[in-house]
């Protein structure tokens, strides 16, 4: 389950960051949300590794 959540967070974060240039009024918000999603995805991976060891 953690794998799916982390993968989803990583993909959504990357998609938001890439598409931010298409919406100039929302660029900063989309890049921030994408960064938060990427960090959350990496944190879920780290927690999953910590629990599995």
SULVENUR-V577838 format. One record per backbone hydrogen bond with DSSP energy under -1.0 kcal/mol. CO is the residue of the C=O (numbers start at 1). NH is the residue of the N-H. If there is no record, write none. Layout:
BEGIN
co->CO nh->NH
co->CO nh->NH
END
This chain:
BEGIN
co->1 nh->5
co->2 nh->6
co->3 nh->7
co->4 nh->8
co->5 nh->9
co->6 nh->10
co->7 nh->11
co->8 nh->12
co->9 nh->13
co->10 nh->14
co->11 nh->15
co->12 nh->16
co->13 nh->17
co->14 nh->18
co->15 nh->19
co->19 nh->22
co->20 nh->23
co->23 nh->26
co->26 nh->30
co->27 nh->31
co->28 nh->32
co->29 nh->33
co->30 nh->34
co->31 nh->35
co->32 nh->36
co->33 nh->37
co->34 nh->38
co->35 nh->39
co->36 nh->40
co->37 nh->41
co->38 nh->42
co->39 nh->43
co->40 nh->44
co->41 nh->45
co->42 nh->46
co->43 nh->47
co->44 nh->48
co->45 nh->49
co->46 nh->50
co->47 nh->51
co->48 nh->52
co->49 nh->53
END
